[in-house]
Amino acid sequence: MEVCSKIATLTDTRNRLELPIETLNHIVFPQGQHYVDLLVTDSSGQPWTFSCCKRREGYPKPCLRTGWLVFVRSKDVRIGDRIILRRLDGGEFKIEVKRRTNFMLFGENVWVDVVVA
């Protein structure tokens, strides 16, 4: 089940991954806590641990912080890449990063999404 799909912004590539509020429907926070560690597997099967936190007061917008920038640098995530977070049937999370790229095919410019992470 797709939890989040978004286009990476400057903030996402330099600070933290800001997630839509609807993402909170798929992440369980311990009682009274504003953060939880998520074990996430990328498309190559490599595990990553991201600290997911939400604001304590007001609008509880979630984001991935600790571990996120290591992932960004390792996978060369760029502004404009599509980041897709899925929750599998067993409750595990999977992350995929796709980059839109183009090439010439029989004289025509063709655009495709290529998985980069």
C-alpha positions in Angstrom: 0.0 0.0 0.0 1.4 3.4 -1.0 1.8 5.6 2.1 3.4 8.6 0.4 4.4 9.7 -3.1 6.0 13.1 -3.5 8.4 15.1 -5.6 11.7 15.9 -3.7 12.2 19.5 -2.7 15.2 21.4 -1.6 14.2 20.8 2.0 13.9 17.1 1.3 17.4 16.8 -0.1 19.2 19.1 2.4 17.4 18.8 5.7 14.6 16.2 6.2 11.9 14.5 4.2 8.6 16.2 4.9 5.7 13.8 4.6 2.0 14.6 4.0 -0.2 14.5 7.1 -2.0 11.4 5.7 1.1 9.5 6.3 0.3 9.5 10.0 -2.5 6.9 9.2 0.2 4.3 8.5 2.8 5.0 11.2 2.3 3.9 14.8 3.9 6.2 17.4 4.4 4.8 20.9 1.9 6.3 23.5 3.0 9.8 24.4 5.9 9.9 22.0 6.4 12.3 19.1 9.0 10.1 17.3 9.5 6.5 16.2 12.3 4.7 14.3 11.2 3.2 11.0 13.0 0.3 9.4 12.8 0.8 5.7 14.1 -1.3 2.8 15.2 0.3 -0.5 14.6 -1.2 -3.9 17.9 -3.0 -3.8 17.0 -4.7 -0.5 19.3 -2.5 1.7 17.8 -1.7 5.1 17.7 1.9 6.4 16.6 3.3 9.7 14.9 6.7 9.7 13.7 8.6 12.7 10.1 9.7 12.0 8.9 12.6 14.1 5.8 14.7 14.3 5.2 18.1 15.9 4.2 18.0 19.5 1.7 20.9 19.2 -0.5 22.2 16.5 -0.3 20.7 13.1 1.4 17.3 13.6 3.2 17.2 10.2 5.5 14.1 10.1 9.0 14.0 8.7 12.0 11.7 8.4 15.1 13.1 10.1 17.9 11.0 11.6 19.3 8.7 8.9 17.5 10.5 6.0 20.4 12.6 4.8 22.7 9.6 4.8 20.2 7.9 2.5 20.0 11.0 0.3 23.8 11.2 -0.2 24.2 7.5 -0.7 21.4 7.3 -3.4 22.1 10.8 -4.9 18.5 11.9 -4.4 17.9 15.1 -6.2 15.3 17.9 -6.3 12.6 16.7 -8.7 13.0 12.9 -8.0 9.8 11.1 -7.0 10.0 9.5 -3.5 7.6 6.7 -2.9 7.1 5.1 0.5 5.0 1.9 0.8 3.9 -0.2 3.6 3.9 -4.0 2.8 1.3 -6.5 4.1 3.6 -7.6 6.9 3.9 -4.0 8.2 7.4 -3.4 6.7 8.2 -0.2 4.8 9.8 0.0 1.4 11.2 3.2 -0.2 11.8 3.8 -3.9 13.3 6.9 -5.6 12.6 7.4 -9.3 14.2 10.0 -11.6 12.6 11.2 -14.8 15.1 11.0 -17.6 14.9 11.1 -21.4 16.7 9.5 -24.4 16.3 9.4 -28.2 14.5 6.4 -29.7 14.1 6.3 -33.5 14.6 10.1 -33.6 11.9 10.7 -30.9 12.6 12.1 -27.4 11.3 9.5 -24.9 10.8 10.2 -21.2 10.9 7.4 -18.6 11.1 7.0 -14.8 14.2 5.2 -13.7 14.5 3.7 -10.2 17.6 5.2 -8.5 17.1 3.8 -5.0 
